Amino acid sequence: MKILLRTLVFGILLSTLTASCATTVRVRPANRVVVTKVHKPRIIVHKNVKYYRSGGVWYIKKNRRYVTVAAPIGARINVLPTGYKSIRVKGVRYYKHKGVYYKKSGRSYIVVNV
């Protein structure tokens, strides 16, 4: 009985170890999304980096794919994304959309950290 139990435990352990070694898992950070196409992106160049903005989501291009990134602080845009909310923080008016805050500056808007 002991031999059968040892063999069974050894077999399960061996199959578990070999199965996990044979499987390759790619883990990406939860906040990054990779897409192959962006619908009608607006291109913004900030500090010599080309950003693509579509639907309030910011992307950079890597190897023919678009990777979501945080909005670059200080980037200027001409039009706010559809669905923004106007809020006041300590008496200053900001515009918020999908966690990104914008502040009006002349005829454009600047991405700010609130």
C-alpha positions in Angstrom: 0.0 0.0 0.0 2.9 2.4 0.9 4.6 1.7 -2.4 1.4 2.4 -4.4 0.9 5.7 -2.5 4.5 6.7 -3.1 4.2 5.9 -6.8 1.0 7.8 -7.1 2.4 10.9 -5.3 5.6 10.7 -7.4 3.6 10.4 -10.6 1.4 13.5 -9.8 4.5 15.5 -8.8 6.3 14.6 -11.9 3.4 15.3 -14.2 2.8 18.7 -12.5 6.5 19.7 -12.9 6.7 18.7 -16.5 3.4 20.3 -17.5 4.4 23.6 -15.9 7.8 23.6 -17.6 6.4 23.0 -21.0 3.9 25.8 -20.8 5.1 29.3 -21.6 3.1 32.2 -20.1 3.5 35.8 -21.1 2.4 38.2 -18.3 1.7 41.8 -19.2 1.0 44.6 -16.8 -2.7 44.9 -16.2 -2.9 48.5 -17.3 -1.3 47.9 -20.7 -3.4 46.9 -23.7 -2.0 46.0 -27.1 -4.1 46.6 -30.2 -3.2 46.4 -33.9 -5.5 49.1 -35.1 -6.7 52.5 -33.6 -9.8 54.1 -35.0 -9.1 57.6 -36.4 -6.3 58.5 -34.1 -5.2 62.1 -33.5 -1.4 62.3 -33.5 0.3 64.4 -30.8 4.0 64.9 -30.6 5.3 65.6 -27.1 9.0 65.7 -26.2 9.9 64.1 -29.5 7.6 61.1 -28.9 4.6 60.4 -31.2 1.4 59.7 -29.2 -1.8 58.5 -30.8 -5.1 59.5 -29.1 -8.5 57.9 -29.9 -11.6 58.0 -27.7 -9.7 59.5 -24.8 -7.2 56.7 -24.7 -3.5 57.4 -25.3 -1.2 55.0 -27.3 2.3 54.8 -28.6 3.3 52.6 -31.5 5.6 49.7 -31.1 6.3 47.2 -33.8 3.2 47.8 -35.8 1.0 47.6 -32.7 -0.4 50.3 -30.4 0.3 50.1 -26.7 -1.8 52.1 -24.2 0.1 54.5 -22.0 -0.6 57.1 -19.5 -1.3 60.5 -20.9 1.9 62.5 -21.0 1.8 65.4 -18.5 2.2 68.7 -20.4 0.9 67.5 -23.7 -1.3 70.0 -25.6 -4.5 69.0 -27.4 -6.9 71.2 -29.3 -10.2 69.3 -28.7 -11.3 67.5 -25.6 -12.5 63.9 -25.9 -16.2 63.2 -26.1 -17.8 62.5 -22.8 -15.5 64.7 -20.6 -16.7 66.1 -17.2 -16.0 69.6 -16.0 -14.9 69.7 -12.3 -13.5 72.2 -9.9 -10.6 71.5 -7.6 -9.7 74.2 -5.1 -11.5 76.8 -7.4 -9.6 75.8 -10.6 -11.7 74.3 -13.5 -10.4 71.0 -14.9 -11.8 68.7 -17.5 -11.7 64.9 -16.7 -12.0 62.0 -19.1 -11.0 58.4 -18.3 -8.8 59.4 -15.4 -6.9 62.1 -17.4 -7.2 65.7 -16.3 -7.0 68.6 -18.7 -6.7 72.3 -18.1 -7.7 75.1 -20.5 -4.8 77.2 -21.8 -5.7 79.7 -24.4 -7.4 77.8 -27.3 -5.9 74.4 -26.3 -5.9 72.1 -23.3 -3.0 70.8 -21.4 -2.7 67.4 -19.7 -2.1 68.0 -16.0 -1.5 66.0 -12.8 -4.1 66.9 -10.2 
